[in-house]
Amino acid sequence: MADAIPVPFDVRLMNIIATLMFALVAVMLLAAGAW
């Protein structure tokens, strides 16, 4: 990830949201598997 290319705020925000959604799904799958 080069810092020379500026990333728009909305792209960064969507990337953060996608990461949170993926983490949430992973946690739910682990919880369902453990339960």
C-alpha distance matrix in Angstrom:
0.0 3.8 6.5 8.9 8.5 10.4 10.2 13.9 15.5 17.0 13.8 12.5 16.1 16.4 13.4 15.2 18.5 17.5 16.3 19.6 21.6 20.4 21.2 24.6 25.5 24.7 26.9 29.6 29.7 30.1 32.8 34.6 34.5 35.8 38.4
3.8 0.0 3.8 5.3 6.1 8.7 9.9 13.7 15.8 17.8 15.1 14.0 17.7 18.5 16.0 17.7 21.0 20.5 19.6 22.7 24.8 23.9 24.7 27.9 29.0 28.4 30.5 33.1 33.4 33.7 36.3 38.2 38.2 39.4 42.0
6.5 3.8 0.0 3.8 5.4 6.6 8.6 12.1 13.9 16.6 14.5 13.0 16.7 18.2 16.1 17.3 20.8 20.9 20.0 22.7 25.2 24.7 25.3 28.3 29.8 29.4 31.1 33.8 34.5 34.8 37.1 39.2 39.5 40.5 42.9
8.9 5.3 3.8 0.0 3.8 6.3 9.3 12.6 15.2 17.8 15.8 15.1 18.8 20.1 18.4 20.1 23.3 23.3 22.9 25.7 27.9 27.6 28.4 31.4 32.7 32.5 34.4 37.0 37.5 38.0 40.4 42.3 42.6 43.8 46.2
8.5 6.1 5.4 3.8 0.0 3.8 6.4 9.6 12.6 14.7 12.6 12.6 16.2 17.2 15.8 17.9 20.8 20.8 20.9 23.7 25.6 25.4 26.7 29.4 30.6 30.7 32.7 35.0 35.6 36.5 38.7 40.5 40.9 42.4 44.5
10.4 8.7 6.6 6.3 3.8 0.0 3.8 6.5 9.2 11.8 10.5 10.2 13.6 15.1 14.3 16.1 18.9 19.4 19.7 22.1 24.1 24.5 25.6 28.0 29.5 30.0 31.7 33.9 34.9 35.8 37.8 39.6 40.4 41.7 43.6
10.2 9.9 8.6 9.3 6.4 3.8 0.0 3.8 6.4 8.5 6.7 6.7 10.1 11.4 10.7 12.6 15.2 15.8 16.4 18.7 20.5 21.0 22.4 24.6 26.0 26.7 28.5 30.5 31.6 32.7 34.5 36.2 37.2 38.6 40.4
13.9 13.7 12.1 12.6 9.6 6.5 3.8 0.0 3.8 5.6 5.4 6.5 8.7 10.2 10.9 12.6 14.5 15.6 16.8 18.7 20.2 21.4 22.9 24.5 26.1 27.3 28.9 30.5 31.9 33.3 34.8 36.4 37.7 39.1 40.6
15.5 15.8 13.9 15.2 12.6 9.2 6.4 3.8 0.0 3.8 5.5 5.1 6.0 8.6 9.8 10.5 12.2 14.1 15.3 16.4 18.2 19.9 21.0 22.4 24.3 25.6 26.8 28.5 30.2 31.5 32.7 34.4 36.0 37.2 38.5
17.0 17.8 16.6 17.8 14.7 11.8 8.5 5.6 3.8 0.0 3.8 5.4 4.9 6.1 8.5 9.7 10.3 12.1 14.1 15.1 16.2 18.1 19.7 20.7 22.3 24.1 25.5 26.6 28.3 30.0 31.1 32.5 34.3 35.7 36.8
13.8 15.1 14.5 15.8 12.6 10.5 6.7 5.4 5.5 3.8 0.0 3.8 5.4 5.2 6.1 8.6 9.8 10.4 12.3 14.2 15.2 16.4 18.3 19.8 21.0 22.4 24.2 25.6 26.9 28.5 30.1 31.4 32.8 34.4 35.8
12.5 14.0 13.0 15.1 12.6 10.2 6.7 6.5 5.1 5.4 3.8 0.0 3.8 5.5 5.0 6.2 8.7 9.8 10.5 12.4 14.2 15.3 16.5 18.3 20.0 21.0 22.5 24.3 25.7 26.9 28.5 30.2 31.5 32.8 34.3
16.1 17.7 16.7 18.8 16.2 13.6 10.1 8.7 6.0 4.9 5.4 3.8 0.0 3.8 5.4 5.1 6.2 8.6 9.8 10.6 12.2 14.2 15.3 16.4 18.4 19.9 21.0 22.5 24.3 25.7 26.7 28.4 30.1 31.3 32.5
16.4 18.5 18.2 20.1 17.2 15.1 11.4 10.2 8.6 6.1 5.2 5.5 3.8 0.0 3.8 5.4 5.0 6.0 8.5 9.7 10.3 12.1 14.0 15.0 16.3 18.1 19.7 20.8 22.3 24.1 25.4 26.6 28.3 29.9 31.1
13.4 16.0 16.1 18.4 15.8 14.3 10.7 10.9 9.8 8.5 6.1 5.0 5.4 3.8 0.0 3.8 5.5 5.1 6.2 8.6 9.9 10.5 12.2 14.1 15.4 16.4 18.3 19.9 21.1 22.5 24.2 25.7 26.9 28.4 30.0
15.2 17.7 17.3 20.1 17.9 16.1 12.6 12.6 10.5 9.7 8.6 6.2 5.1 5.4 3.8 0.0 3.8 5.5 5.1 6.2 8.6 9.9 10.5 12.2 14.3 15.3 16.4 18.3 20.0 21.0 22.3 24.2 25.6 26.7 28.2
18.5 21.0 20.8 23.3 20.8 18.9 15.2 14.5 12.2 10.3 9.8 8.7 6.2 5.0 5.5 3.8 0.0 3.8 5.4 5.1 6.1 8.6 9.8 10.4 12.3 14.1 15.2 16.4 18.3 19.8 20.8 22.3 24.1 25.5 26.5
17.5 20.5 20.9 23.3 20.8 19.4 15.8 15.6 14.1 12.1 10.4 9.8 8.6 6.0 5.1 5.5 3.8 0.0 3.8 5.5 5.1 6.1 8.5 9.8 10.6 12.2 14.2 15.3 16.5 18.3 19.8 21.0 22.4 24.2 25.4
16.3 19.6 20.0 22.9 20.9 19.7 16.4 16.8 15.3 14.1 12.3 10.5 9.8 8.5 6.2 5.1 5.4 3.8 0.0 3.8 5.5 5.1 6.1 8.5 10.0 10.5 12.2 14.2 15.3 16.4 18.2 19.9 21.0 22.3 24.0
19.6 22.7 22.7 25.7 23.7 22.1 18.7 18.7 16.4 15.1 14.2 12.4 10.6 9.7 8.6 6.2 5.1 5.5 3.8 0.0 3.8 5.4 5.0 6.0 8.6 9.8 10.4 12.2 14.2 15.2 16.2 18.1 19.8 20.8 22.1
21.6 24.8 25.2 27.9 25.6 24.1 20.5 20.2 18.2 16.2 15.2 14.2 12.2 10.3 9.9 8.6 6.1 5.1 5.5 3.8 0.0 3.8 5.4 5.0 6.2 8.6 9.9 10.5 12.3 14.2 15.2 16.4 18.2 19.8 20.8
20.4 23.9 24.7 27.6 25.4 24.5 21.0 21.4 19.9 18.1 16.4 15.3 14.2 12.1 10.5 9.9 8.6 6.1 5.1 5.4 3.8 0.0 3.8 5.4 5.2 6.1 8.6 9.9 10.6 12.3 14.2 15.3 16.4 18.2 19.7
21.2 24.7 25.3 28.4 26.7 25.6 22.4 22.9 21.0 19.7 18.3 16.5 15.3 14.0 12.2 10.5 9.8 8.5 6.1 5.0 5.4 3.8 0.0 3.8 5.5 5.0 6.1 8.6 9.8 10.5 12.1 14.1 15.2 16.3 18.0
24.6 27.9 28.3 31.4 29.4 28.0 24.6 24.5 22.4 20.7 19.8 18.3 16.4 15.0 14.1 12.2 10.4 9.8 8.5 6.0 5.0 5.4 3.8 0.0 3.8 5.4 5.1 6.2 8.6 9.9 10.4 12.2 14.1 15.2 16.2
25.5 29.0 29.8 32.7 30.6 29.5 26.0 26.1 24.3 22.3 21.0 20.0 18.4 16.3 15.4 14.3 12.3 10.6 10.0 8.6 6.2 5.2 5.5 3.8 0.0 3.8 5.5 5.1 6.1 8.6 9.7 10.4 12.1 14.1 15.0
24.7 28.4 29.4 32.5 30.7 30.0 26.7 27.3 25.6 24.1 22.4 21.0 19.9 18.1 16.4 15.3 14.1 12.2 10.5 9.8 8.6 6.1 5.0 5.4 3.8 0.0 3.8 5.5 5.1 6.2 8.6 9.9 10.5 12.2 14.0
26.9 30.5 31.1 34.4 32.7 31.7 28.5 28.9 26.8 25.5 24.2 22.5 21.0 19.7 18.3 16.4 15.2 14.2 12.2 10.4 9.9 8.6 6.1 5.1 5.5 3.8 0.0 3.8 5.4 5.1 6.0 8.5 9.7 10.4 11.9
29.6 33.1 33.8 37.0 35.0 33.9 30.5 30.5 28.5 26.6 25.6 24.3 22.5 20.8 19.9 18.3 16.4 15.3 14.2 12.2 10.5 9.9 8.6 6.2 5.1 5.5 3.8 0.0 3.8 5.4 5.0 6.0 8.5 9.7 10.2
29.7 33.4 34.5 37.5 35.6 34.9 31.6 31.9 30.2 28.3 26.9 25.7 24.3 22.3 21.1 20.0 18.3 16.5 15.3 14.2 12.3 10.6 9.8 8.6 6.1 5.1 5.4 3.8 0.0 3.8 5.4 5.1 6.0 8.5 9.7
30.1 33.7 34.8 38.0 36.5 35.8 32.7 33.3 31.5 30.0 28.5 26.9 25.7 24.1 22.5 21.0 19.8 18.3 16.4 15.2 14.2 12.3 10.5 9.9 8.6 6.2 5.1 5.4 3.8 0.0 3.8 5.5 5.0 6.0 8.4
32.8 36.3 37.1 40.4 38.7 37.8 34.5 34.8 32.7 31.1 30.1 28.5 26.7 25.4 24.2 22.3 20.8 19.8 18.2 16.2 15.2 14.2 12.1 10.4 9.7 8.6 6.0 5.0 5.4 3.8 0.0 3.8 5.4 5.1 5.9
34.6 38.2 39.2 42.3 40.5 39.6 36.2 36.4 34.4 32.5 31.4 30.2 28.4 26.6 25.7 24.2 22.3 21.0 19.9 18.1 16.4 15.3 14.1 12.2 10.4 9.9 8.5 6.0 5.1 5.5 3.8 0.0 3.8 5.5 5.0
34.5 38.2 39.5 42.6 40.9 40.4 37.2 37.7 36.0 34.3 32.8 31.5 30.1 28.3 26.9 25.6 24.1 22.4 21.0 19.8 18.2 16.4 15.2 14.1 12.1 10.5 9.7 8.5 6.0 5.0 5.4 3.8 0.0 3.8 5.4
35.8 39.4 40.5 43.8 42.4 41.7 38.6 39.1 37.2 35.7 34.4 32.8 31.3 29.9 28.4 26.7 25.5 24.2 22.3 20.8 19.8 18.2 16.3 15.2 14.1 12.2 10.4 9.7 8.5 6.0 5.1 5.5 3.8 0.0 3.8
38.4 42.0 42.9 46.2 44.5 43.6 40.4 40.6 38.5 36.8 35.8 34.3 32.5 31.1 30.0 28.2 26.5 25.4 24.0 22.1 20.8 19.7 18.0 16.2 15.0 14.0 11.9 10.2 9.7 8.4 5.9 5.0 5.4 3.8 0.0
